[in-house]
Amino acid sequence: MRKLNLDENKKYDTDISRDGGRTWEAGPSGSCSGAVEAAAAWADQHGHGVRANGKVVVTSDGHSLCRWTPRS
């Protein structure tokens, strides 16, 4: 698993999409960067997609997408 370079001082809000990313609904909020890293590692280990741009991380569990965005 590659390093995601997330800001360890930020909390991350989660959004969930069940339609391939066309629409998003709010999920659990306040995840720490370690939780985001762990979710991305799990998705990667199970052959699911992980996309990251240094701030926003999107993972797949094979059925839905999760998007983590840092709080301002």
N, C-alpha and C positions, 0 to 999 in steps of 0.2 A: 504494500500500500504506500502510495506516495504521501509526502508531507503536505498537508493542506494549507499550512501557514496562516492559521486562524489567529485572531487577536484573543489572547488568553484572558484579557481583562473585560471582555464584553460578554453579555448574555445574548443568546440566539433565540429568536421566535421561530416557530415551526408552522408551516402551511402544508396542507395535504391536498393532492389532486387525485381523483379517481377516474379522470377522463383524459389522461395523457398530457396534462399540463394546460388544457384549455381553460379550466376554471380551478380556483384554489379556495379552500376553506381553512379558517384558523384552526390550528392544532394546539398542542401544549406549548406554553411559552416559558421563557426563562432557562433554557438549557445552557449549560456551560460548554466551552469549546471542547472539553474532553468528551462530553456526551455526543457531540456532533462528530468528532473524530472516530469514536467507537461505532456509531451508526454507519459511517462511511466505510470503515474497515469491515464491518459485518457484511454490508452489501457487496463490497469488492470480493471478499472471500467466498461468497455464495454465487458469484458470477453475474451479479446485477450491476446496472450502470451507476457510475459516480461521476458527477461533473462538478468542478469547483473553479472559481475564478479569484480566489483569495479572500472573498467576502461571502458570496452566496454559494451554498453547497446544495446540490440536488442529488438525491439517491432514489433508487427503485428497489422495491422488494419483490418485483415480478408482477404485482397487481396494481400498485399505486405509486405515486411519487411523493417524496417529502422534500420540502425546500426549507433550509435554515437561512435566516437573514439576521445579521447583527443589529442589535438595537442601536439607535443613534446616541 
